[in-house]
Each structure stands twice: as structure tokens, then as C-alpha cells.
């Protein structure tokens, strides 16, 4: 009798141990942020510096 109760308890524990559901899990895509840079961004500062130096030399 004890073996029958133990077998029933183990069977019940094994069958109810499934966690989750039959539906597919919802996985959100990671957010990737890219900074937009233009190819002319690196030339603007040196050109402005050149214009300022030229203006300073012309003012003297």
C-alpha cells in the first residue's frame, strides 16, 4: 500500500512539474541606436578655424 501511495505521489509530482504554456514566448528585439554622422563633419571645424585666422590676420 505504501508503495502504491508513493508511486502515485511521484507520478503526480512529475506530471505537474511543467512550467510555462504552449504559447510561444514574446521576445522583444533589442533597441540599437546609431548616431548619424556626415562625411563633411570632420572638415567644418578646420575650415572655420582657417577663416578665423585669416580674418584676424586681415584685421591687423
Secondary structure, 3 states (H helix, E strand, C coil): CHHHHHHHHHHHHHHCCCCCCCCCCCCCCCCCCCCCCCCCHHHHHHHHHHHHHHHHHHHC
